Amino acid sequence: MLDLIWIIIVGAIVGLIAKLVVPGKDPGGIIVTPLIGIGGAIVATYLGQFLDLYEPGEKAQFIGSIVGAVIILVAYRFIRGRVAPPSA
């Protein structure tokens, strides 16, 4: 349980780092960016450990979290960019 809380905290920071790596306007703002980072951190943590790329607590896990968050951020922008804005 403590690992998951740590992943969430690191994920929020990773989301902000991903925003710096991939600058631009996000359709979600300040709330969505940390959520994307948390998603990237969770996916990178468990996928990396499953594939035996790293052990829990290694620095590679943090780098993997940033890469995962960047991938999710780019995918999010691509998907949100294709959605037509609501007409008033």
Order of alpha helices (4+ residues) and beta strands (2+ residues): alpha-alpha-alpha
